[in-house]
Amino acid sequence: MEASVVALASSIAVLLINLHRGATMRHALIAAARDGFAIFCGTAALLAATFLGIVLWTSRTRDR
């Protein structure tokens, strides 16, 4: 869920920045979708790595 919120907010920001710079709506939407998807994937990967790290760390400390 957090990754979706971050991606949506960044997509809106990219869209507004590109429109302010004078891009056409089509090019601004393409850039927003591309950047939003990249940020979504990056945030999801970061959250997955954090979750995996917590799971591995807790299972390791529990075995001691």
Phi and psi in degrees as a GROMACS rama.xvg file:
@    title "Ramachandran Plot"
@    xaxis  label "Phi"
@    yaxis  label "Psi"
@TYPE xy
-61.9342  -38.4317  GLU-2
-64.3604  -36.2698  ALA-3
-67.246  -40.2144  SER-4
-66.2208  -43.6468  VAL-5
-63.2854  -43.529  VAL-6
-65.2016  -40.1872  ALA-7
-65.181  -45.0494  LEU-8
-63.7544  -41.9837  ALA-9
-69.8696  -34.5944  SER-10
-64.2853  -41.7897  SER-11
-64.3814  -41.4269  ILE-12
-63.5893  -44.2094  ALA-13
-63.2761  -41.3292  VAL-14
-60.6042  -47.4789  LEU-15
-66.5057  -39.6043  LEU-16
-63.7702  -45.1632  ILE-17
-66.4399  -38.0558  ASN-18
-67.0469  -37.3392  LEU-19
-65.7775  -32.9815  HIS-20
-77.732  -6.25837  ARG-21
100.802  12.971  GLY-22
-73.113  155.472  ALA-23
-72.2823  160.432  THR-24
-59.648  -38.6815  MET-25
-62.2847  -48.7836  ARG-26
-68.0666  -35.6722  HIS-27
-66.0153  -40.2618  ALA-28
-67.4116  -39.6822  LEU-29
-63.0405  -44.8787  ILE-30
-64.6432  -40.4501  ALA-31
-65.2005  -41.4306  ALA-32
-66.3459  -42.8307  ALA-33
-63.7137  -49.2981  ARG-34
-69.324  -37.7601  ASP-35
-63.4384  -40.9877  GLY-36
-65.3963  -41.1447  PHE-37
-64.1521  -42.1131  ALA-38
-68.5349  -38.1138  ILE-39
-59.9144  -46.9548  PHE-40
-64.038  -42.6246  CYS-41
-64.6129  -43.4003  GLY-42
-67.379  -41.0408  THR-43
-63.9332  -40.3635  ALA-44
-65.8277  -40.2411  ALA-45
-64.5182  -43.0067  LEU-46
-65.7414  -39.2889  LEU-47
-65.5072  -41.4582  ALA-48
-65.9856  -39.1498  ALA-49
-63.8913  -45.3374  THR-50
-62.0195  -44.4927  PHE-51
-62.9502  -41.3057  LEU-52
-62.0147  -41.0891  GLY-53
-66.0271  -42.9838  ILE-54
-62.9182  -46.1993  VAL-55
-65.8174  -39.3334  LEU-56
-67.2953  -42.6677  TRP-57
-69.7264  -35.7465  THR-58
-70.0185  -31.8024  SER-59
-72.418  -42.2473  ARG-60
-74.1005  -25.6299  THR-61
-71.8457  -30.3288  ARG-62
-75.2422  -15.0353  ASP-63
